[in-house]
Amino acid sequence: MHGAHGIGYEVYKRKHDVRMQVEQKREQEYKQSRRMIAALDRKVHANI
């Protein structure tokens, strides 16, 4: 937790606003990774 988000689990657990920021960042990273995978998938299948 600390390495990925810069906060400890205890702070994450206790502070709602911190937890919401972390979860929003995780959601954005997830969406970005899905877009990257989709783009790569399109490139791979376009060359077949």
Secondary structure, DSSP 4 states (H G I P E B T S, - for coil): -HHHHSS-HHHHHH-HHHHHHHHHHHHHHHHHHHHHHHHHHHHHHHT-
